[in-house]
Amino acid sequence: MKLEWLEDIVAIFESDSLNEAAKRRHLTQPAFSRRVRSIEDYLGVDLMDRTRKPARPTGMLIDQEDRLRRLSSDLKSLVVDLRKADRQISSRIVMASQHAITTSLLPQLIASRLGKLGYTLRLHSANRSECWAMLITKEADLVLTYKSMTELAQPPEEYMEQLLISTEDLVPVGTAHLRSEIEDGHLPLVAYPSDVFLGKLIETEVNPHIPDHIATEVRVETALTVAAMQIAANGVGIAWVPSSMLDTLSAPRTLVSYSDILPTPRIATTATRLIGQKSKAEERIWAELAPDVPVSAPQL
């Protein structure tokens, strides 16, 4: 049985609902519910009494609570000890980052700073909630994630420490022929799902500021920022893309910026790690991340 499954079950014990347990695990409620279903399918038993609202653990699961908590704690300690010993021997650092950061900022960070230190970097590319889950379960030593400027103004959790690496614009881009369409009151979109970071950011910091006379139409939805950029470059609609991606991946020549007529929020790239004793390799990597990384404006 997977450690993450045991930790999911412990989160259920410590929460009043699946939604609260999902937040503890840094997952959306639908994603966490799918995880619980996977555990039930694997075991062949129901863990949740779904006849109740909100759903609660079955009596059978509650009877095994102490045993499951011990298993989770023991297995977690074993995994941490094994990984710590392995990393100390091999000087390997495990880093998780959001997909868009992996394809834009991270390569230049490795080339200009991290690669020269002589340590082995193991990279995981994932969505933001998965990055946080890997950090909490100590599958990653540190994570690189985007934050909105509102989130950045809030202090990190007391068991975490954070570095600001850079800030940049989330730029609305599309082909030139769309300008007349937008001026006529129609905005075709290449959108992000509402359960990923950029999708939530668009909902809170872009949509409320689109002029009332403009009607929006979602033509394509994708969680992949690179795909959104390429689809926009083919004239399908407007996509909001981090400026670093437009610059480092050499944005297609067909793309133009619509920041003059559409909302353009700023986002921050941050590094986060758990507080505690660190290896020499971890401290060196963290120190190299500390200075700001300049992000040039996209050439559109």
KEROMAR-733602 format. One record per residue (C-alpha): residue in one letter; x, y, z. Coordinates in steps of 0.1 Angstrom, whole numbers, plus 2048, in hexadecimal, padded with zeros to 3 digits. Each point is the difference from the previous one (the first is absolute). Layout:
KEROMAR-733602
AXYZ...
***
This chain:
KEROMAR-733602
M800800800K80E8227F6L80C81881BE7EB81C7F0W7E17EB804L8077FB825E805825804D7DF8067EDI7EE7EA819V81081181EA7F58227F1I7DC7F27FFF8027F7825E80C823808S7E68127EBD7DA806802S7FB7FB7DBL8117F47E0N8038247F6E81480981FA8157E07FCA80880B7DCK80C82180CR8177EF819R80F7EC7E4H80381F7E9L7E87F07E7T7DF80B7F1Q7E17EE80EP7F97ED7DFA8257F57FDF7FF7F4825S7DF7EE7FBR8107ED7E2R81D7F7816V7E97F281BR7ED7EC7E5S8227F27F4I8087F4823E7DD7F0803D8047EF7DEY8227F280BL7F47F3821G7DE7F47F4V7EE81181DD7ED821806L813818816M7E781C800D7DB7FF80AR7F28157E4T7DC7FD80CR80A81B819K8048257F6P81D807802A80E7DD7FBR8117F281EP8177E2806T7EF7DE803G8007EF822M8187E67F3L81981B7F7I7FC812822D8077DF812Q8227FF7EEE809825806D81C7FA819R8107E57EBL7FE8157E0R80F81E812R81E7EB80CL8057F17DES8008237F0S81880E81AD8187E27FEL8007FE7DAK8068257FDS81D7FF818L80F7E37EDV7FC8127DEV80F82080ED81E7EE80FL8077EC7E0R7FD81F7EAK816815817A81B7E5801D7FF7FD7DAR8028257FAQ81D804818I8137E67EDS7F780B7DDS7FD826806R7DE7FE7EEI7E681B803V7DC7F97F7M7ED81E7F2A7DC8037F6S7F381C7EAQ7E080A7EEH8007F67DBA8028237F3I81E808817T8117E07F5T7FF80B7DCS808825804L81480B81FL80F7E080DP8177F87E2Q811822803L8037FC826I8117DE7FBA81780E7E5S80A820812R8007F6824L7F67DD80CG8137EB7E7K82280E809L7FE7F4824G8087DC7F8Y7E07F180FT7E87E87EFL7DD8107FBR7E37E97FDL7E38147F1H7DB7F9803S7E78147EBA7DD80180DN7E2817806R80281781ES7EC7EA818E8157E27F8C820814806W7F380A823A7F77DB807M8237F57F7L80F81A817I7E97F781DT8077DB7FCK8268077FCE8017F17DEA8108227F5D81A815813L7F18207F1V7E680B7E8L7FE81D7E7T7DD80D7FBY7ED81E7F4K7ED816819S7E881D7FAM80C82180ET7E47FD81AE80D7DE80BL82480E801A7F581B819Q7F67E5818P81A7EF816P8087DB7F9E7F57E5817E814800821Y8117DF7F6M80C80D7DEE81881A7F3Q7FD8127DFL8168137E8L7F38187E5I8137F87E0S7EF8177E7T7E08127F6E7F28037DED7E08087ECL7E67E77F6V7FC80D7DCP7E17FC7EBV80C7F67DDG7F07F67DFT8038077DBA7FB8237F2H7DF7F87EEL7EE7FC822R804825809S7E280A7EAE7EC7E480EI80780B824E7F88247F7D7DE7F47F3G7F97F1822H8097DC7FBL81E7F0813P8097DC7F6L8147EE81BV81A7E5803A7F77F9825Y80F7EC81DP7EB7E9816S7F281081FD8127E7817V8238097F6F81381F80CL7FF8157E0G7DB7F77FCK7F880D823L81681F7FAI7ED8087E0E7DF7FD812T80A81781CE8178197F0V7F78017DBN7DB7F97FBP7F381A818H81481B7EDI7F57F77DCP7E981D7F5D7DB7F8802H7FA8067DBI8177E37F7A7F17DD7FET8187E3806E8007DE7EFV8167E380BR80B7EF7E0V81A7E980FE80A7F6824T8217F2809A8157FE820L8218017ECT80D8247FDV8167F77E2A7E37F17EEA7EB81F808M81B8167F0Q8027EB7E1I7DB7FE7FCA7FD826803A81C8047E6N7EA7ED7E8G7E581A803V7E77ED815G7FD81981CI81081481BA8167EE81AW81080E820V8257F5800P81D808818S8178197F0S81E7EB808M7F27E47EAL7FA8177E3D82480C803T8137E0807L7ED7E97E9S80181A7E3A7DB8087FCP7F37F97DDR80181F7EAT7DB7FF7FBL7FA809824V7F982480BS7FA80E823Y7DD80D809S80B80F821D7F58227F4I7DC7F6800L7FE7E1817P8087FB825T8257F6806P8057F3823R8237FB810I80B7DE80DA81E7F6816T8167E27FET80A7F4822A8157E480FT7F37EF81FR80F7E6818L7F77F1821I81280F81FG8197E8810Q8237F37FEK80E8007DDS81D7F07EEK81D8147F2A7F37FA7DDE7DD80D809E80E820810R8168077E2I7E37FC7E8W7EA816816A81B81B801E8038007DAL7DB8057FDA7FF81E818P80A81D7E8D7E480C7E8V8017F17DDP7FA81C7E7V7E47F97E8S8028137DFA7E180C7EFP7F37EA7E4Q80780C7DDL7DE8017F0
***
